[in-house]
């Protein structure tokens, strides 16, 4: 089960791009050069 949060930090978003935040089969954000945000609230 995914840990639901109110917000995600830049480090969280980078971890998502590496497949570490939601697991290997979970959704991933783009890699840093294409990642155009630094926080999600």
N, C-alpha and C positions, 0 to 999 in steps of 0.2 A: 504494500500500500504506500502511496506517495505521501510524503509529509507536506500538508498544505500550509502555506505561509502567507503572510500579508504582503511581504516584499522579498525581493532577491537582490543580493549585492552583485557588484561587478565580478567578484571571484566566483560566485554561484553561477553567473551567466557563462563565464569562461569554462567552468567545470561541466556545464551542460554541453558546450561545444565539443568537449573531449569525451562525452558519453558517460561522465561520472555522476551527474546529479540525479538523473532519472533511470539509470541503468542502461545497459547496452541496447536493449530493444525499445527504450523509451524515446521520447522526442528529443531532438538536439537542435540547438541554435547554431548559426553559422560560426565559422572560425573567426578569430579576432580581426583580421583584415576586413571581413564583411560584416562583422558585428557593429551595428550603428547605434548602440545604446549602452549605458553603463549602470543602469538600475531599473528595476521594474517595481512599481508600487501598486 
